[in-house]
């Protein structure tokens, strides 16, 4: 099970890279949402919701996403990649945060 989450994450990174070069499709964000949901559900089932480094990494990704546009020439490519990555990680973070709130409410 542990490796499945890792492989889903790597697949999401590859789809995000593909999304940089394949524009105008609606299926890439949908695939990223499902992959992120799979990663989030696997973290939920494994009970790894106390991992605050995952949330901090997601916040760092969100903060750096907008800053990538100022880099000349490659800024648009980096922004497209980071947007795809954020689509996947944001979905996993949403499930992760929801589980943390449920655990917090039960304490």
C-alpha positions as CSV (number, residue, x, y, z in Angstrom):
1,X,0.0,0.0,0.0
2,X,2.8,2.4,0.8
3,X,4.3,2.0,-2.7
4,X,1.0,2.5,-4.3
5,X,0.7,6.1,-3.0
6,X,4.3,6.8,-4.1
7,X,3.5,5.5,-7.6
8,X,0.3,7.5,-7.8
9,X,2.2,10.6,-6.9
10,X,4.9,9.9,-9.5
11,X,2.2,9.3,-12.1
12,X,0.7,12.7,-11.1
13,X,4.0,14.4,-11.6
14,X,4.3,12.8,-15.1
15,X,0.8,13.9,-16.0
16,X,1.6,17.4,-14.8
17,X,4.7,17.4,-17.0
18,X,2.6,16.2,-19.9
19,X,0.0,19.0,-19.2
20,X,2.7,21.5,-19.9
21,X,3.1,20.4,-23.5
22,X,-0.5,19.1,-24.2
23,X,-2.7,22.2,-23.9
24,X,-6.4,22.7,-24.4
25,X,-7.5,19.4,-22.8
26,X,-10.0,18.9,-20.1
27,X,-8.9,15.4,-19.1
28,X,-5.5,16.3,-17.6
29,X,-6.8,18.3,-14.6
30,X,-9.4,15.5,-14.0
31,X,-6.7,12.8,-14.0
32,X,-4.7,15.0,-11.6
33,X,-7.7,15.4,-9.2
34,X,-8.3,11.6,-9.2
35,X,-4.6,10.9,-8.6
36,X,-4.5,13.4,-5.8
37,X,-7.6,11.9,-4.3
38,X,-6.0,8.5,-4.4
39,X,-2.9,9.8,-2.7
40,X,-5.0,11.5,-0.1
41,X,-7.2,8.5,0.6
42,X,-4.1,6.2,0.9
43,X,-2.7,8.6,3.5
44,X,-6.0,8.6,5.2
45,X,-6.3,4.8,5.3
46,X,-2.7,4.4,6.5
47,X,-3.4,6.8,9.4
48,X,-0.6,9.3,8.3
49,X,-2.7,12.4,9.0
50,X,-0.4,13.7,11.7
51,X,2.3,14.4,9.2
52,X,2.5,18.2,9.2
53,X,5.4,18.3,6.7
54,X,2.9,17.3,4.0
55,X,0.8,20.4,4.7
56,X,3.8,22.7,4.9
57,X,5.1,21.4,1.6
58,X,1.7,22.1,0.0
59,X,1.7,25.6,1.4
60,X,5.2,26.2,0.0
61,X,4.1,24.9,-3.3
62,X,1.2,27.3,-3.3
63,X,3.4,30.2,-2.3
64,X,5.9,29.5,-5.0
65,X,3.3,28.9,-7.7
66,X,2.7,32.6,-8.4
67,X,6.4,33.5,-8.2
68,X,7.3,31.3,-11.2
69,X,5.7,33.7,-13.7
70,X,8.4,36.3,-13.4
71,X,11.2,34.0,-14.7
72,X,11.8,34.9,-18.3
73,X,11.4,32.3,-21.1
74,X,10.6,29.3,-18.9
75,X,8.2,31.0,-16.5
76,X,5.0,30.0,-18.4
77,X,6.2,26.3,-18.5
78,X,7.0,26.3,-14.8
79,X,3.7,27.9,-14.0
80,X,1.8,25.3,-16.0
81,X,3.7,22.5,-14.3
82,X,3.3,24.0,-10.9
83,X,-0.4,24.5,-11.6
84,X,-0.9,20.8,-12.5
85,X,1.1,19.7,-9.5
86,X,-0.9,22.0,-7.3
87,X,-4.1,20.5,-8.7
88,X,-3.0,17.0,-7.6
89,X,-1.4,18.0,-4.2
90,X,-4.3,20.3,-3.4
91,X,-6.8,17.5,-3.7
92,X,-4.6,15.3,-1.4
93,X,-4.2,18.1,1.0
94,X,-8.0,18.7,1.2
95,X,-8.6,15.1,2.2
96,X,-5.6,15.2,4.6
97,X,-6.9,18.4,6.3
98,X,-10.4,17.0,6.5
99,X,-9.1,13.8,8.2
100,X,-7.1,16.0,10.6
101,X,-10.2,18.0,11.5
102,X,-12.2,14.8,12.1
103,X,-9.4,13.4,14.4
104,X,-9.2,16.8,16.2
105,X,-13.0,16.7,16.8
106,X,-12.9,13.2,18.3
107,X,-10.1,14.2,20.7
